[in-house]
Amino acid sequence: MQTDDPRQIELLARIREGIDNALAVVGEIDRRLLACSNRLRVDPSDDTFTALSSEISNLDAFVALVQEVRNGIAHLASRPVPADAFASLEKSLSLFQQMQAAMEGKDWITLADLIQYELSPLLADGEKDLSGVRDLLARS
């Protein structure tokens, strides 16, 4: 993106910063959620739910950050990023609904399975998406 518009330059800098911040935390969020998943299978105690609640809050902040990055990209004068660059984010809504239903039903094994077999791969895909967007922005 070659532009002399200081607002566009600042926007691009903030988008890159947001992507870097998201990439810095996604692996740790995934690791901690997987640990919660393992704990849910054997120890559905208050400590487990406190840890899970904390990681769900972190996940929520991560998703919000990625959404802001996506919104910022939509405001770039030159859009070097394809519309489907955040495809993994689109898949998250139904998964989060399934996770919520499992929590409401106190079905801890299903919740643990959703975290391990659905959410963890989704986060890995999201990390790849973000890295790809970062690379596209670096070339523009």
C-alpha positions in Angstrom: 0.0 0.0 0.0 1.8 3.1 -1.2 0.1 6.2 0.1 1.2 9.5 1.5 -2.0 9.9 3.6 -0.8 10.0 7.2 -4.2 8.5 8.4 -3.7 5.4 6.2 -0.1 5.0 7.3 -1.2 5.2 11.0 -4.1 2.8 10.3 -1.7 0.3 8.7 0.7 0.6 11.7 -2.2 -0.1 14.2 -3.4 -3.0 12.1 0.1 -4.5 12.1 0.4 -3.9 15.8 -3.0 -5.6 16.4 -1.9 -8.6 14.4 1.4 -8.9 16.2 -0.4 -8.7 19.6 -2.9 -11.3 18.5 -0.2 -13.6 17.3 1.7 -13.2 20.5 -1.2 -14.5 22.6 -3.1 -17.0 20.5 -0.8 -20.0 21.3 -0.8 -19.3 25.0 -4.6 -19.1 25.0 -4.8 -22.4 23.1 -2.4 -24.1 25.5 -4.3 -22.9 28.6 -7.7 -23.9 27.1 -6.3 -27.3 26.3 -5.1 -27.6 29.9 -8.7 -26.6 31.1 -10.1 -29.2 28.7 -7.9 -31.9 30.3 -8.9 -30.8 33.8 -12.6 -30.8 32.9 -12.4 -34.5 32.1 -11.1 -35.4 35.6 -11.7 -32.5 37.9 -14.8 -30.4 37.3 -14.0 -28.3 40.4 -14.3 -24.6 41.2 -10.6 -24.2 40.4 -11.1 -25.7 37.0 -14.1 -23.5 36.2 -12.2 -20.4 37.5 -9.3 -21.2 35.1 -11.8 -21.9 32.3 -13.6 -18.7 32.9 -10.4 -16.7 32.8 -9.4 -18.4 29.5 -12.8 -17.8 27.9 -12.4 -14.1 28.8 -8.9 -14.2 27.1 -10.5 -15.9 24.1 -13.2 -13.3 23.9 -10.6 -10.5 24.0 -8.6 -12.3 21.3 -11.7 -12.6 19.0 -12.5 -8.9 19.6 -9.0 -7.9 18.7 -9.1 -10.0 15.5 -12.5 -8.4 14.7 -11.0 -4.9 15.1 -8.1 -5.9 12.9 -10.6 -7.0 10.3 -12.5 -3.8 10.6 -9.3 -1.8 10.2 -8.4 -3.6 7.1 -11.8 -2.8 5.6 -10.9 0.9 5.9 -7.6 0.7 4.1 -7.7 2.7 0.9 -5.9 -0.1 -0.9 -7.2 -3.5 0.3 -4.4 -6.0 -0.2 -6.2 -8.6 1.9 -8.9 -10.9 0.4 -12.3 -11.0 2.0 -11.9 -14.6 3.1 -8.6 -13.9 4.9 -10.4 -14.4 8.2 -12.4 -17.5 7.3 -11.6 -19.3 10.5 -13.2 -16.5 12.5 -16.5 -17.1 10.7 -16.6 -20.6 11.9 -16.3 -19.6 15.6 -19.8 -18.4 16.2 -21.5 -21.8 15.9 -18.7 -23.4 17.9 -19.1 -20.9 20.7 -22.9 -21.6 20.7 -22.2 -25.3 21.1 -19.7 -24.6 23.9 -22.3 -22.5 25.7 -24.9 -25.2 25.3 -22.5 -27.8 26.8 -21.8 -25.4 29.7 -25.5 -24.8 30.4 -26.1 -28.6 30.3 -23.1 -29.2 32.5 -21.8 -31.6 29.9 -18.1 -31.2 30.8 -16.9 -34.0 28.5 -18.6 -32.5 25.5 -17.2 -29.1 26.4 -13.7 -30.6 26.8 -14.1 -32.4 23.4 -15.2 -29.1 21.7 -12.2 -27.3 23.1 -9.7 -30.0 22.2 -11.1 -31.1 18.8 -12.8 -28.0 17.5 -11.5 -24.9 19.2 -7.8 -25.8 19.2 -7.7 -26.5 15.5 -9.8 -23.3 14.9 -7.2 -21.3 16.8 -4.4 -22.8 14.8 -6.2 -21.9 11.6 -6.8 -18.4 12.9 -3.1 -18.1 13.7 -2.3 -19.1 10.1 -4.8 -16.6 8.8 -3.3 -13.8 10.9 0.2 -14.7 9.8 -0.9 -14.7 6.1 -2.6 -11.3 6.6 0.6 -9.9 8.2 2.6 -11.2 5.3 0.2 -9.6 2.7 0.4 -6.3 4.6 4.1 -6.4 4.7 4.3 -6.7 1.0 1.9 -3.9 0.2 
